[in-house]
Structure formats: structure tokens, C-alpha cells
Amino acid sequence: MAIAEPEFTIGIEEEYLLVDRDSLDLAEAPEALMEACKTELQDQVAPEFLKCQIEIGTKVCRTVAEAREDLKRLMSCVSDQAAKHNLAPIAASCHPFSDWREQHHTDKERYNELHDDLAGVVRRMLICGMHVHVGIAEPDRRVDLMNQLAYFLPHLLALSCSSPFWQGRDTGLDSYRLTVFDNLPRTGLPPRMASFGEFERSVQILTDLGVIEDASKIWWDLRPSSKFPTIESRICDVQPRLEHTLTLAALTQALTRMLFRLATRNQRWRIYDPFLVSENRWRAQRYGSREGLIDLGRGEIVPMGELVEEIAGLIAEDAQHFGSLEEVERAQEIVQGGTSSARQRQVYVDGLEAGDDPARALQAVVRHLIDEYHADL
């Protein structure tokens, strides 16, 4: 009997930072802004842990074309409502110069509990991420595909880096966000699991002990969603450009279907030691798409452009199926033109070379991020 193919629907969640249009520093979301967004977007918008953050989530979409229209609507609403308060959203994983010590968390039961449970670690969470859900109804299939998809998480991270600055300094990393996030418990690469039941039993041990209340407190780079019949990729920095968000979503969706196709032929992607995949994760975090990743099959470091070309070949049939060939091909443009981290650094260097002091050059980076947020709307 043929294996029933999952729908591979997608949903995209993004977190944005709000900045004052004059000072370009972070600003707390006024209650009126959140109320106006909720009136228009219903449950597709929510406050985040810090008051300077706002989170949006698309509807369940079959294709990236559907996701594009929904994201445009969500992003436009946030921008329009923020402008009424002299604010603007930026979609970068770290603000270039603001201090986490000056931010306040949202007064909401979930966030109050996080503040109390995680103490000083969570107070540094001045970071924003992008999550992509892929719909797979059958729980064991979900876990099987997760085990294989974990290999590609560093590749997705390398293309997504948007957090080179932290508290006014260039960190030297292309994704400083992960450095901050990895201080939380239950983060990093997911463990290899034999079944969904194994995952549930592990979660149950922690819930029975009162350590966590449910699986939503497991923050792996890739996890079975606690709310939906999906796998949820959480590895990526949030993207300043909408079209780059869609490229990462298209890659995630097509890679998942490609791995399913292997299963229908009694094949599978080789599962490597997490120690080795973690090394690629670090390389992506440190260098973005600049220095290449380890091809564990070939046993050599391969330039990102070559890896992206190979991935595009592997998933061409799947991208064709979803109508996302154009979005997948844009991954090569990201490699050639540089990630957001590379663009931010260039704006900063250009400012210094034009005679700006470091503070003014960093303000120019924020203006650049405001412009990029609106570029594809």
C-alpha cells in the first residue's frame, strides 16, 4: 500500500522589534498599538516576552505564495499602527545598540513565570527569531523526518544570519542571537528520537516533576510543535526582507518533502553524530554564509554557494510541486549578496568611512533595517 503523502502546509512566525523613529532606540509597544493590531489581525498578533517586541504568525498556508500575501498583510498592519505612535518595526534578531538591562518584560502570566524561573538568563533575551511550521499529521513520521532534517539546520541558519551587533559592538559573529538563546535550558539541536512516543515520555517526566508545564518549554532548534500537527524549525534569525523569509520557508518545506520522498523508496538521509552537526551549527553562527560548511559525506569544507546549488538540485522536484522554484533560487542570491549581517556591517563601515562616529553609524544601521522591512511590502 502506498504511503499517504502529508500536506506539508506551512506557517511562519516572526518576532519584530519596535524602535523610536527619531532616536532609533528600542521603544515599548503602547497598549493602544497592540489593541489596534489585535482588532485587525485577531490571534495572528501577540505581545512577546519584552515590551519592545511584537510577534505575528501567518495562517496555515499550502504554498509560499499564500504565505507571502498573509505576511504582507501582517507586516503592513504592524507598520501602519506603529507609525501612529512614531514607531517603526525592524526584523533583525538583535538591535544594533540597545541595552537589554533597560528593557522590561510583558506583564503576562507566561512571561512572569519565565522571568521568575529563568532569572538572569531570560532577562538577556533581547532577541528575535523566525519559526517555520511544516504540517505532518502522522506523529511518528513527524519525528522520523525531524531526525533527518536536523542535518540541514546549519545550512538554514547560515542563510538567515541577521544579528552581528550586540549592545553597540560588532560581536564578530553573524548570529549572536544563538549565543544568547543557548543560555536557556532545553535548547540546541534536537536529540535523535525513535518515535513520537519517546518524545512524549521524556516530556512527561519533566511535567510530572513540575519542571515544565508542557512541551512549549522545549526550545530546540527543531521540535514537534506543542500546539499543531507540525514540525517547527526554530533555527533561523528573523529576516529584515520579506522575500528572504519566504526563501527560508520554501527551503524548509521542500527539504521536508524531499526527505519524505526518500522514505517512499525505502531510503533516508544519513543521520550523523550531533557533535558533527553542531560543528556546522557553530560555523553558521560564526560566519554565516561566508566560510562554507562541512560536507559530512565528502569530508571537506564546501563553499556555501556550492552547497546551496546541491540542495537546490535535491529539492527541485519538491519546489516545483509547491511552485516555489523562484524562492529556492533566491538562496543563491543571499549567498552572493550576503546575509543581513553582511549588509548591516557594510552600512556601519560606510558610516565610519563617511566620518560618522560609531554611535551615528549604528543609527544608520537601524535606518537601513527600517527600510528593509518595508522593501517588499
N, C-alpha and C positions, 0 to 999 in steps of 0.2 A: 504494500500500500504506500502511495506517495506521501511524503512528509508535507503537511499543510504549511504553506508559507505565511509567516507573520505579516502584518500590515506595515510594520516599520514606520508608523506615524512618528512625527517629531514634534517636540515642544521646546521652546527656547526661553530660558530665564536669564535676565541680566540685572545687575546692580549698577546704579549710577551715583555719582557724587554731585552735590549741588554746590555751586560757587557763586559768590557775590560778583556781579558784572563789573563793579568798579575796583574793588580791592583784589579780586580773583582768588581770595581765600575761601575756605570752606564756610558754608552757611547752613544753619539748621532749617529744615523744612517747616514753614509755618503750618499751623493746623488747617488754615483755610486752603492752602495749596493741596494738602492731602485729601481734604474733603472734596475739592473740585475734581481732582483726578479720580477719586473713587466714584463720584457721581457719573462721570463719563465712562470709566473703564471697569467699574464694578470690582470683581475679585481678581482682575488682571493686574492690579497695582497694590502695593503694600509698603508700609514703612520697613526699614531694615534695622539692624542692631544699633547703628549710630543714627542720631537725628539728622545728620547731614547726608544720609543715604536714602535712596528710594529704589524699590525693586519692581520690575514688571515681568510678566510671563505671557507668552502667546497662548492662543487656543491650541487644541490638538490639530496639527496640520499634516496633510498627506505628502506635501512637497515643499521644497524651499520657496517656490513661487507663492504658495499660500502664506508661508511664514513671512515673506518679505512684506506683503500687504498689511499683515497684522502688526508686525514690528514697526512699520512706518506710522501706523495709527497710534500705537502706544508711545513711541518716541516723540511724535509731534504733540500729543496731548501733554506729556510731561514738560516739554519745552515751552509750549504756549502758556501753561499755567504758571510755570516758574518765572517766565518773563514778567508776569503781572506783579511779581514781588521783587523785581530787579535781580533775579537769579537766573542761572543757566546750568543745565546738566552737562557733565562730561562723562564719557565712558572710558575711563582709564582705571587700571587696577590699583594705582596709588596716586594720590595728589602729589605734585612735584615738591611742594614746600611746607604744607601744613603740618602741625604738630599733633600727634594723637592724644597727648596729655590734655589738650584744650577741648576735646570733643566729649559729648555726653551721650549716653545710651538712651534708647527709646524706652519710655515707661510702659512696658507691656509685660505680662506675666512671663512669657517665654524668655524675653530678653533680661528681665530681672533675675530669673533663675540662672541664666548663663553668666550674668555678671557676678552672682554670688558663688556659683560652682567653680568657675574657671579663673576667678581672681585676676591677678595682674596680667595673665596671658591674654585673656579675652579683651582687655582694655586697649591692647595694641592693634585690634582688628580693624584698622583704618584701611581696609582693602575691599576690592570689588571683584567678583568673578562672573563667569558665564557658564551656564549649565545647559546641556543638550540632552533631552529625553528621547529615547527611541522605543517605540511600542512593540513589545513582545509578550503575548498573552500567556504563554506556557512557562511556568516558573523555572523548571529545570533547564529549559532552553535558554532562558534569560541568563542563568549562571554559567552555562557552558559557553555562550558567546562572550560573556564578560571575561572569562578566563583567557580567551584568545585575543580579545580586543585590547587588553591591557598592554600588549606589546606596542601598540600604536599610540599610546597616550603621550610619550615624549615627543613624537612627531607633531601631534596636535598642539602641544604646549609650545614647541619651537616656533610654530607659525603664529602663535597668538600673543607673544610677549608684549606687554604694554605698561610695565612698571619698573623703569630703570632708576627713578629718583625716590628718595625717602627722606623726609624732613630737610629738604634743601640741599641734599648731596646726591651726586651720582654714585650709586652703590657698586657699579661695575657689573652688576647682574642685569640680565634683560627681564627677568621676572622676579623682582624682590618680593612680590606678593606671596609666593610659596614659602619663602623664608619665614615670613610672619605666620602664615597659616599653619605651617608644620609644627609650630609650638603647641597647637591644640592636640588633645588626645584623639585617637581613632582617626588619624589622617594618613596620607600617603597612598602608596599603591595598594590595591585590594589583595587580600590573600587568595591563593587558589582554593576553590571550594568544589567538592564533589557533587553537590546538589543544593537546591534551594532549601531543602530540609536542614542541611548542615548549617546554612546561614541562619535560619530561624532558631535553631537550637542554641547557637552561640549568642544571638541577640537575647534569647530568653534567659540565659544565665545572668546576663547583666541586668536585665529588667527585674528578674526575681530578687536580685540583691539590692535593687533600688539605686544602682549606679547610673542608669539611664532610664527614661520612661518609655522610650520606643526607638525604632531604628532610625528615626530622623536625626539622632545624635551621633550617628556614624558618618563621618565626613571623608571617606575615602575618595580618591581621585575618580573612581568609577564604582557605582554601587547599585544594587537593586533599589529602586525608589521605594520610600516608605508609604507613599500616597497612591501611586499609579502603577499599572502593569507595564513598567518600563525599566530599562537600564538607564542610568543617569551619569553622563560624563561630566565631571566637575573640575577637570584638569586645567581648563583654559583661563587665561586672563580675559577680562572683558575687552571688547573691541571698540575703539573710537569710531570706526567706519562700519556702517550697517552691512555693506556688501562683504566685508571680511567676516563678520558674524555669520553670514549665510554660507560663505565658503567653508568655514569650520563645521557648521551644521551639516552641510552637504557631504563633506568627507566622513563625518561620524555616521550618518545614515547609510551611505554607500558601503563603507567598510563593514558595517554590521551585516548588511545583506550579503556581501561577498563571502564573509565567514559562514553564513548560513548556507550559501550555495555549495561551499566545500563539504558541509555536513551531508548534503543530499547525494554527494558522490562518495560517501564514506571516507572523506578526507578532513583534515583540520590543520590550522596554523600551529606550528610547533610552539609549545609553551616553555619559555626559558626561565631560568632561575631569576627570581625577583631582584637578586643582588645585581645582575647584569642589566636588567631593565631599569633599575634605579640609577645606574651609572648614566644611562641615556637621559633619564629624567633630570639629573644634575646638569648634564651638558646643555640640555634645552633651557634649563633655568638660568644657567650662567651665560650662554652665548646666543640664545635664540636660534635663528636660522643661519648664523654667520659661520660656524665652525664645523657643521656636519654632525652626524650621529654615528654610533657604531652599528654597522650591519652585522648582526649576530650570526647570521647564516654564512656570510662571506668572511667574517672575522677581520674586518677592517673598518676604519672610519671613512664614511662616504659623504660627500658634499650634499647639503640639503636639497639642492636643485635636482640632483640625480635621484635621491630618494623619493622626492615628490613625483618625478616622472615615472618611477617604477610603481608607486601607489596608484597614480592615475591610470596606468595600464591595467593594474589588477582590478580596479573598480569601474572600468569603462562601461561594462555591460550594466552595472548597477546604477551608475549615474545616468545612463541612457534611459533606464527603466523609470527613474524618478524625474527625468527632464532637467537634470542638474549638471550637465556637462560643462556649461559655461562657468558655473560657480566653482566646480572642481578645478577647472583650468586656471582660475584666478589664483589658486595656491602658488602657481609658478610666478605670478606677478608679485605676490607677497615676498617670495624669496629674492627675486631680482631687485625689487624696490625697497626692501627692508620692512621689518615689522614696525609696529607703532613705537617700540622702544628706540629703534634706529632713527625714526623720524623725529621723535622728541629730542633725542640727543643732538640731531642736526640743527633744530631750531635753537637749542641752547647755545651751541657753538657759534652759530651765525650771530646770535645776540652779543656774545662776548667779543667776537671779531668786529662787530659794528660799534663797539665802545661801551656797551651796556655793562653795568656791574652784575654780579651773579644773581642778585635778587630780581632785578629787572629782566634778566634773561629767562629766569624761571617763570616770571609772569607771562612772558611771551609764549612759553610752552603751554600754559593754561589757555591762552587765547587760541593757540593752534588747536588744542583739544576741543574747545567750544566750536570752532569752525568745522572740524572733522565730524563732530556729532551731527551737524546739520547738512553735511555734504551730500548725502544720498537720500535725503528726505524729499 
